[in-house]
Amino acid sequence: MKRFVVEADGGSRGNPGPAGYGALVRDATTGKVLAERAESVGRATNNVAEYGGLVAGLQAALDLDPTADVEVRMDSKLVVEQMSGRWKVKHPDMQKLALQARQIARQLGSVRYTWVPRAQNGAADALANSAMDGRPVRRDLAAEPTTAGDDVQPVAPRAPAVTTVTHLLRHGRTEHTPERRYSGRNDLPLSATGRAEAEAAAKRAAELDVDVIVASPLRRTRETAEVVGAVLGLPVQYDDDLVELDFGDLEGLTAEEAARRHPLAARRFAEDITVAAPGGESVADVSDRVARARARILRGHVGKTVLVVSHVTPIKLLLAAGLDVPDDVVHRVFLEAASFCTVAWRSDGRAAVRLVNDTGHLR
């Protein structure tokens, strides 16, 4: 019996926005690519596009051999958990695609789902980006003629990897910070302590050879970034995708107050990164937009040192991406106000977290 590996991914430039998916099928034994698919899905969310890639990959495997055992590998924990039956599918568009995927899977020998880090899903990601760039792909390499020399063609040397460094600065304190209150989309200014923290962070940033400052446009991050920018002599660029998680009805509450007022909703939000705060966002929602911001920063400032001034949740998600670990690690990292973290991103897809929660400049 044949064994296939399906690698699938999807993306959206806007979430929702122009979206596309990529999928490929490999021979599980040899690793040879047997089929590739990439297609636009019009205007959609990242998750819908990812499901599109799953359906296309399963269909390609079915077309190759209906009796095959298939392992699906995706870097979307949401899709993997939902298709494995551990999480519910709630979005109507995703429900339709999940049903379609299950119907195809039932026609194959067996199908199992495996989450993989983003760095291990680069081929499917490249196909998805090809689709979003208006270059669809449909190749059935298993049916293409081969020659004896196909496996010994010279490989062009790779260009040296370029490293882009991001220093991640959390904003200084506000009146919410000492009481550990949910602080999302509010317009609170820095407190007097927060202002002093921003000035200390600016002195530290002056030692880092920063080329560019990119910040969340919320007032507390804007004020922090402007203090730093004035010391460095750099303008501040703003990116809406770097704003803090929208805590909705939990805004301004402590965890204890939230548990009293919204016991079920607050507990589910704290336990599951795909569950939104009542009237707000989920960690998974923030992860999608932070990924867009990261892509823009790395694409627009190749080889430079970028100071990113943001909030707790976006910074933790950037650290998760740098470590190539699931986003639920956000519940296991603590970041002080005005702390620095550092992640170095290589153009070959590798990354290294160099610093976490550094507050030495505040002492």
LUMDODREN-767879 format. One line per field, with one value per residue (C-alpha): residue number from 1; y, z, x. Coordinates in nm, 3 decimals, always signed. Example, Ala and Ser with C-alpha at 12.3 -4.5 7.8 and 13.67 -1.06 7.14 Angstrom:
2
seq <- 1 | 2
north <- -0.450 | -0.106
up <- +0.780 | +0.714
east <- +1.230 | +1.367
//
This chain:
363
seq <- 1 | 2 | 3 | 4 | 5 | 6 | 7 | 8 | 9 | 10 | 11 | 12 | 13 | 14 | 15 | 16 | 17 | 18 | 19 | 20 | 21 | 22 | 23 | 24 | 25 | 26 | 27 | 28 | 29 | 30 | 31 | 32 | 33 | 34 | 35 | 36 | 37 | 38 | 39 | 40 | 41 | 42 | 43 | 44 | 45 | 46 | 47 | 48 | 49 | 50 | 51 | 52 | 53 | 54 | 55 | 56 | 57 | 58 | 59 | 60 | 61 | 62 | 63 | 64 | 65 | 66 | 67 | 68 | 69 | 70 | 71 | 72 | 73 | 74 | 75 | 76 | 77 | 78 | 79 | 80 | 81 | 82 | 83 | 84 | 85 | 86 | 87 | 88 | 89 | 90 | 91 | 92 | 93 | 94 | 95 | 96 | 97 | 98 | 99 | 100 | 101 | 102 | 103 | 104 | 105 | 106 | 107 | 108 | 109 | 110 | 111 | 112 | 113 | 114 | 115 | 116 | 117 | 118 | 119 | 120 | 121 | 122 | 123 | 124 | 125 | 126 | 127 | 128 | 129 | 130 | 131 | 132 | 133 | 134 | 135 | 136 | 137 | 138 | 139 | 140 | 141 | 142 | 143 | 144 | 145 | 146 | 147 | 148 | 149 | 150 | 151 | 152 | 153 | 154 | 155 | 156 | 157 | 158 | 159 | 160 | 161 | 162 | 163 | 164 | 165 | 166 | 167 | 168 | 169 | 170 | 171 | 172 | 173 | 174 | 175 | 176 | 177 | 178 | 179 | 180 | 181 | 182 | 183 | 184 | 185 | 186 | 187 | 188 | 189 | 190 | 191 | 192 | 193 | 194 | 195 | 196 | 197 | 198 | 199 | 200 | 201 | 202 | 203 | 204 | 205 | 206 | 207 | 208 | 209 | 210 | 211 | 212 | 213 | 214 | 215 | 216 | 217 | 218 | 219 | 220 | 221 | 222 | 223 | 224 | 225 | 226 | 227 | 228 | 229 | 230 | 231 | 232 | 233 | 234 | 235 | 236 | 237 | 238 | 239 | 240 | 241 | 242 | 243 | 244 | 245 | 246 | 247 | 248 | 249 | 250 | 251 | 252 | 253 | 254 | 255 | 256 | 257 | 258 | 259 | 260 | 261 | 262 | 263 | 264 | 265 | 266 | 267 | 268 | 269 | 270 | 271 | 272 | 273 | 274 | 275 | 276 | 277 | 278 | 279 | 280 | 281 | 282 | 283 | 284 | 285 | 286 | 287 | 288 | 289 | 290 | 291 | 292 | 293 | 294 | 295 | 296 | 297 | 298 | 299 | 300 | 301 | 302 | 303 | 304 | 305 | 306 | 307 | 308 | 309 | 310 | 311 | 312 | 313 | 314 | 315 | 316 | 317 | 318 | 319 | 320 | 321 | 322 | 323 | 324 | 325 | 326 | 327 | 328 | 329 | 330 | 331 | 332 | 333 | 334 | 335 | 336 | 337 | 338 | 339 | 340 | 341 | 342 | 343 | 344 | 345 | 346 | 347 | 348 | 349 | 350 | 351 | 352 | 353 | 354 | 355 | 356 | 357 | 358 | 359 | 360 | 361 | 362 | 363
north <- +0.000 | +0.344 | +0.608 | +0.979 | +1.297 | +1.596 | +1.938 | +2.219 | +2.588 | +2.898 | +3.270 | +3.597 | +3.944 | +4.133 | +3.857 | +3.879 | +3.982 | +3.833 | +3.472 | +3.155 | +2.807 | +2.575 | +2.198 | +1.920 | +1.542 | +1.355 | +0.989 | +0.915 | +0.680 | +0.873 | +1.229 | +1.286 | +1.545 | +1.380 | +1.666 | +2.040 | +2.264 | +2.641 | +2.842 | +3.173 | +3.154 | +3.516 | +3.726 | +3.510 | +3.465 | +3.280 | +2.990 | +2.946 | +2.950 | +2.689 | +2.464 | +2.516 | +2.387 | +2.083 | +1.995 | +2.039 | +1.826 | +1.545 | +1.549 | +1.529 | +1.230 | +1.064 | +1.119 | +0.950 | +0.643 | +0.601 | +0.317 | +0.521 | +0.596 | +0.973 | +1.191 | +1.556 | +1.805 | +2.166 | +2.454 | +2.557 | +2.415 | +2.521 | +2.308 | +2.011 | +2.011 | +2.057 | +1.784 | +1.553 | +1.604 | +1.773 | +2.121 | +2.220 | +2.389 | +2.695 | +2.921 | +2.838 | +2.861 | +2.642 | +2.392 | +2.341 | +2.291 | +2.061 | +1.847 | +1.837 | +1.734 | +1.456 | +1.327 | +1.300 | +1.148 | +0.871 | +0.760 | +0.712 | +0.423 | +0.629 | +0.992 | +1.139 | +1.499 | +1.634 | +1.988 | +2.101 | +2.426 | +2.693 | +2.636 | +2.279 | +2.384 | +2.615 | +2.436 | +2.465 | +2.825 | +2.912 | +2.763 | +2.963 | +3.283 | +3.194 | +3.170 | +3.506 | +3.658 | +3.544 | +3.241 | +2.927 | +2.590 | +2.249 | +1.997 | +1.619 | +1.532 | +1.162 | +1.155 | +1.355 | +1.166 | +1.143 | +1.073 | +0.901 | +1.235 | +1.396 | +1.309 | +1.433 | +1.780 | +2.044 | +2.259 | +2.633 | +2.767 | +2.948 | +3.313 | +3.384 | +3.427 | +3.784 | +3.851 | +4.110 | +4.190 | +4.296 | +4.445 | +4.416 | +4.687 | +4.671 | +5.014 | +5.181 | +5.160 | +5.305 | +5.323 | +4.968 | +4.809 | +4.788 | +4.628 | +4.373 | +4.481 | +4.364 | +4.649 | +4.619 | +4.889 | +5.167 | +5.508 | +5.538 | +5.754 | +5.655 | +5.721 | +5.929 | +5.602 | +5.482 | +5.800 | +5.752 | +5.391 | +5.507 | +5.750 | +5.471 | +5.245 | +5.520 | +5.533 | +5.154 | +5.169 | +5.424 | +5.140 | +4.904 | +5.066 | +5.084 | +5.171 | +5.175 | +5.215 | +5.046 | +5.073 | +5.005 | +5.326 | +5.299 | +5.592 | +5.414 | +5.259 | +5.576 | +5.781 | +5.525 | +5.510 | +5.889 | +5.922 | +5.668 | +5.820 | +6.164 | +6.027 | +5.823 | +6.091 | +5.848 | +5.883 | +5.629 | +5.409 | +5.272 | +4.933 | +4.863 | +4.488 | +4.542 | +4.662 | +4.469 | +4.196 | +4.336 | +4.217 | +4.326 | +4.303 | +4.214 | +4.547 | +4.720 | +4.422 | +4.220 | +3.843 | +3.805 | +4.062 | +3.898 | +3.557 | +3.699 | +3.892 | +3.650 | +3.316 | +3.083 | +3.320 | +3.431 | +3.073 | +2.956 | +3.257 | +3.187 | +2.816 | +2.814 | +3.047 | +3.005 | +3.136 | +3.511 | +3.729 | +3.814 | +4.091 | +4.086 | +3.881 | +3.549 | +3.496 | +3.310 | +3.621 | +3.833 | +3.571 | +3.605 | +3.981 | +3.979 | +3.732 | +3.986 | +4.264 | +4.046 | +3.963 | +4.333 | +4.424 | +4.151 | +4.220 | +4.598 | +4.616 | +4.330 | +4.319 | +4.611 | +4.648 | +4.728 | +4.844 | +4.718 | +4.898 | +4.696 | +4.518 | +4.197 | +3.968 | +4.069 | +4.052 | +3.707 | +3.589 | +3.722 | +3.526 | +3.215 | +3.258 | +3.302 | +2.986 | +2.805 | +2.682 | +2.684 | +3.013 | +2.883 | +2.952 | +3.305 | +3.174 | +3.070 | +3.394 | +3.704 | +4.046 | +4.354 | +4.701 | +4.864 | +4.533 | +4.437 | +4.111 | +4.035 | +3.800 | +3.762 | +3.642 | +3.488 | +3.507 | +3.126 | +3.093 | +3.030 | +3.249 | +3.285 | +3.438 | +3.623 | +3.805 | +3.788 | +4.033 | +4.236 | +4.516 | +4.598 | +4.954 | +5.017 | +4.949
up <- +0.000 | -0.091 | +0.172 | +0.091 | +0.280 | +0.204 | +0.290 | +0.282 | +0.366 | +0.289 | +0.338 | +0.311 | +0.251 | +0.468 | +0.663 | +0.503 | +0.180 | -0.141 | -0.043 | -0.188 | -0.094 | -0.172 | -0.139 | -0.252 | -0.225 | -0.153 | -0.161 | +0.211 | +0.145 | -0.106 | -0.033 | -0.406 | -0.491 | -0.690 | -0.728 | -0.662 | -0.635 | -0.588 | -0.645 | -0.549 | -0.338 | -0.391 | -0.079 | +0.233 | +0.572 | +0.641 | +0.798 | +0.501 | +0.266 | +0.482 | +0.459 | +0.082 | +0.075 | +0.282 | +0.045 | -0.263 | -0.113 | -0.014 | -0.358 | -0.525 | -0.307 | -0.392 | -0.763 | -0.730 | -0.536 | -0.348 | -0.140 | -0.003 | +0.363 | +0.402 | +0.662 | +0.636 | +0.766 | +0.829 | +1.040 | +1.123 | +1.468 | +1.428 | +1.117 | +1.256 | +1.586 | +1.418 | +1.160 | +1.434 | +1.615 | +1.923 | +1.847 | +1.706 | +1.366 | +1.423 | +1.117 | +0.846 | +0.555 | +0.740 | +0.828 | +0.457 | +0.373 | +0.671 | +0.557 | +0.205 | +0.342 | +0.550 | +0.252 | +0.049 | +0.343 | +0.377 | +0.023 | +0.108 | +0.291 | +0.607 | +0.694 | +0.998 | +1.077 | +1.212 | +1.319 | +1.199 | +1.263 | +0.993 | +0.892 | +0.794 | +0.572 | +0.340 | +0.015 | +0.069 | +0.188 | -0.131 | -0.340 | -0.144 | -0.206 | -0.576 | -0.581 | -0.404 | -0.656 | -0.937 | -1.042 | -0.999 | -1.009 | -1.110 | -1.169 | -1.159 | -1.147 | -1.099 | -1.457 | -1.607 | -1.798 | -1.627 | -1.753 | -1.589 | -1.532 | -1.352 | -1.009 | -1.075 | -1.217 | -1.076 | -0.802 | -0.820 | -0.514 | -0.266 | -0.195 | +0.153 | +0.416 | +0.524 | +0.887 | +0.995 | +1.367 | +1.552 | +1.900 | +2.058 | +2.312 | +2.525 | +2.601 | +2.939 | +3.223 | +3.226 | +3.515 | +3.425 | +3.448 | +3.827 | +3.881 | +3.598 | +3.425 | +3.077 | +2.861 | +2.493 | +2.262 | +2.523 | +2.470 | +2.808 | +2.814 | +2.981 | +3.353 | +3.499 | +3.571 | +3.218 | +3.074 | +3.276 | +3.155 | +2.793 | +2.846 | +2.995 | +2.703 | +2.462 | +2.618 | +2.581 | +2.220 | +2.142 | +2.194 | +1.946 | +1.606 | +1.521 | +1.158 | +1.169 | +1.431 | +1.373 | +1.635 | +1.724 | +1.684 | +2.026 | +2.252 | +2.503 | +2.231 | +2.024 | +2.319 | +2.399 | +2.036 | +2.002 | +2.309 | +2.160 | +1.813 | +1.947 | +2.108 | +1.801 | +1.550 | +1.364 | +1.247 | +1.372 | +1.127 | +1.246 | +1.175 | +1.281 | +1.292 | +1.592 | +1.825 | +2.139 | +2.156 | +2.175 | +2.516 | +2.446 | +2.759 | +2.970 | +2.899 | +3.219 | +3.445 | +3.655 | +3.604 | +3.927 | +3.821 | +3.479 | +3.640 | +3.852 | +3.575 | +3.285 | +3.449 | +3.152 | +2.879 | +3.078 | +3.156 | +2.796 | +2.670 | +2.915 | +2.828 | +2.449 | +2.215 | +1.945 | +2.172 | +2.156 | +2.461 | +2.487 | +2.233 | +2.135 | +1.974 | +2.032 | +2.055 | +1.723 | +1.564 | +1.686 | +1.563 | +1.209 | +1.197 | +1.376 | +1.112 | +0.846 | +1.028 | +1.067 | +0.696 | +0.607 | +0.843 | +0.714 | +0.351 | +0.381 | +0.596 | +0.483 | +0.666 | +0.894 | +1.268 | +1.348 | +1.680 | +1.715 | +1.986 | +2.073 | +2.345 | +2.548 | +2.316 | +1.981 | +2.127 | +2.276 | +1.937 | +1.763 | +2.014 | +1.942 | +1.570 | +1.636 | +1.847 | +1.595 | +1.871 | +1.900 | +1.991 | +2.324 | +2.459 | +2.520 | +2.849 | +2.963 | +2.903 | +3.124 | +2.993 | +3.208 | +3.096 | +2.888 | +2.855 | +2.553 | +2.359 | +2.048 | +1.757 | +1.458 | +1.134 | +0.851 | +0.490 | +0.467 | +0.710 | +1.027 | +1.334 | +1.675 | +1.992 | +2.149 | +2.441 | +2.646 | +2.903 | +2.953 | +3.205 | +3.296 | +3.167 | +3.425 | +3.732
east <- +0.000 | +0.133 | +0.197 | +0.170 | +0.249 | +0.026 | +0.171 | -0.085 | -0.102 | -0.303 | -0.278 | -0.466 | -0.331 | -0.576 | -0.756 | -1.001 | -0.834 | -0.695 | -0.631 | -0.485 | -0.376 | -0.088 | -0.065 | +0.162 | +0.178 | +0.502 | +0.589 | +0.634 | +0.925 | +1.135 | +1.019 | +0.966 | +0.700 | +0.419 | +0.170 | +0.146 | -0.159 | -0.190 | -0.505 | -0.664 | -0.979 | -1.079 | -1.136 | -1.118 | -0.953 | -0.628 | -0.818 | -1.051 | -0.751 | -0.575 | -0.879 | -0.875 | -0.518 | -0.618 | -0.904 | -0.681 | -0.404 | -0.639 | -0.800 | -0.459 | -0.369 | -0.700 | -0.639 | -0.299 | -0.413 | -0.744 | -0.596 | -0.306 | -0.243 | -0.199 | -0.035 | -0.140 | +0.116 | +0.012 | +0.140 | -0.217 | -0.285 | -0.648 | -0.706 | -0.511 | -0.700 | -1.038 | -0.982 | -0.852 | -1.182 | -1.039 | -1.174 | -1.511 | -1.548 | -1.765 | -1.720 | -1.982 | -1.734 | -1.486 | -1.760 | -1.832 | -1.464 | -1.408 | -1.701 | -1.558 | -1.218 | -1.374 | -1.568 | -1.246 | -1.057 | -1.316 | -1.230 | -0.861 | -0.701 | -0.642 | -0.572 | -0.402 | -0.315 | +0.015 | +0.102 | +0.446 | +0.638 | +0.614 | +0.975 | +0.889 | +0.600 | +0.790 | +0.705 | +0.329 | +0.369 | +0.559 | +0.277 | +0.018 | +0.212 | +0.235 | -0.145 | -0.184 | +0.059 | -0.172 | +0.033 | -0.181 | -0.008 | -0.138 | +0.137 | +0.120 | +0.486 | +0.414 | +0.283 | +0.570 | +0.841 | +1.177 | +1.527 | +1.817 | +1.983 | +1.690 | +1.825 | +2.178 | +2.117 | +2.353 | +2.203 | +2.258 | +2.441 | +2.219 | +2.269 | +2.409 | +2.136 | +2.063 | +1.971 | +1.715 | +1.714 | +1.400 | +1.421 | +1.076 | +0.992 | +0.680 | +0.533 | +0.580 | +0.332 | -0.020 | -0.264 | -0.379 | -0.034 | +0.024 | -0.319 | -0.274 | -0.595 | -0.691 | -0.567 | -0.645 | -0.778 | -0.805 | -0.647 | -0.474 | -0.159 | +0.165 | +0.175 | +0.458 | +0.639 | +0.569 | +0.713 | +1.032 | +1.047 | +1.017 | +1.306 | +1.519 | +1.428 | +1.533 | +1.880 | +1.906 | +1.784 | +2.056 | +2.308 | +2.140 | +2.214 | +1.844 | +1.763 | +1.384 | +1.109 | +0.772 | +0.498 | +0.138 | -0.066 | -0.238 | -0.161 | +0.065 | +0.282 | +0.278 | +0.403 | +0.674 | +0.789 | +0.794 | +1.018 | +1.259 | +1.237 | +1.325 | +1.643 | +1.742 | +1.648 | +1.420 | +1.060 | +0.807 | +0.615 | +0.281 | +0.126 | -0.234 | -0.164 | +0.065 | -0.213 | -0.298 | -0.562 | -0.916 | -1.039 | -1.397 | -1.614 | -1.309 | -1.140 | -1.027 | -1.104 | -0.863 | -0.866 | -1.062 | -1.323 | -1.354 | -1.409 | -1.692 | -1.868 | -1.814 | -1.727 | -1.770 | -1.650 | -1.344 | -1.245 | -1.282 | -1.086 | -0.803 | -0.787 | -0.823 | -0.631 | -0.899 | -1.177 | -1.235 | -1.279 | -1.651 | -1.703 | -1.336 | -1.059 | -0.885 | -0.511 | -0.537 | -0.693 | -0.403 | -0.155 | -0.288 | -0.244 | +0.092 | +0.214 | +0.115 | +0.299 | +0.608 | +0.605 | +0.583 | +0.867 | +1.097 | +1.010 | +1.047 | +1.362 | +1.583 | +1.916 | +1.831 | +1.779 | +1.417 | +1.274 | +0.917 | +0.719 | +0.411 | +0.215 | +0.231 | +0.033 | +0.189 | +0.540 | +0.478 | +0.348 | +0.659 | +0.867 | +0.657 | +0.724 | +1.094 | +1.102 | +0.880 | +0.647 | +0.265 | +0.100 | -0.030 | +0.319 | +0.185 | +0.044 | +0.395 | +0.587 | +0.591 | +0.691 | +0.744 | +0.644 | +0.921 | +1.109 | +1.316 | +1.315 | +1.521 | +1.460 | +1.694 | +1.530 | +1.733 | +1.626 | +1.652 | +1.360 | +1.557 | +1.525 | +1.688 | +1.547 | +1.838 | +1.675 | +1.353 | +1.214 | +1.531 | +1.469 | +1.829 | +1.786 | +1.510 | +1.722
//
